[in-house]
C-alpha cells in the first residue's frame, strides 16, 4: 500500500492530487457494501475480489481525470473551469473503457 501511494506521489509531484485520487476508494466500497446488503448477498471471497477490482477501476478513472485537470491547469485555466472541462471531455471515454473491462 505504501509503495502504491509513493508511486502516485511521484507521478503527480504533490500529495494533494494523490489524496484526491485515493478518496474515491472509500466511496466505492461503501456503495458496493450497500449493494451487497440490499441484495442480501454475503461478503464472500468472490465479492472481495470484485471489491479489489472495483478499487482498481476507480483509481484508474480518477487518475485520468486528475491528470487531465492538471494539464488544463498548466495551460492557465482556472480550477473550476479545468474541472468542468475535464469532466466533460473525459466522461465518455472513461465510461466506455469501464464498460469494456
TATA-V86383 format. One record per residue. RES is the residue in three letters. SS is DSSP state (H for helix, E for strand, C for the rest). Layout:
res-><RES	RES>
ss-><SS	SS>
//
This chain:
res-><UNK	UNK	UNK	UNK	UNK	UNK	UNK	UNK	UNK	UNK	UNK	UNK	UNK	UNK	UNK	UNK	UNK	UNK	UNK	UNK	UNK	UNK	UNK	UNK	UNK	UNK	UNK	UNK	UNK	UNK	UNK	UNK	UNK	UNK	UNK	UNK	UNK	UNK	UNK	UNK	UNK	UNK	UNK	UNK	UNK	UNK	UNK	UNK	UNK	UNK	UNK	UNK	UNK	UNK	UNK	UNK	UNK	UNK	UNK	UNK	UNK	UNK	UNK	UNK	UNK	UNK	UNK	UNK	UNK	UNK	UNK	UNK	UNK	UNK	UNK	UNK	UNK	UNK	UNK	UNK	UNK	UNK	UNK	UNK	UNK	UNK	UNK	UNK	UNK	UNK	UNK	UNK	UNK	UNK	UNK	UNK	UNK	UNK	UNK	UNK	UNK>
ss-><C	H	H	H	H	H	H	H	H	H	H	H	C	C	H	H	H	H	H	H	H	H	H	H	H	H	H	H	H	H	H	H	H	H	H	H	H	H	H	C	C	C	C	C	H	H	H	H	H	H	H	H	H	H	H	H	H	H	H	H	H	H	H	H	H	H	H	H	H	H	H	H	H	H	C	C	C	C	H	H	H	H	H	H	H	H	H	H	H	H	H	H	H	H	H	H	H	H	H	H	C>
//
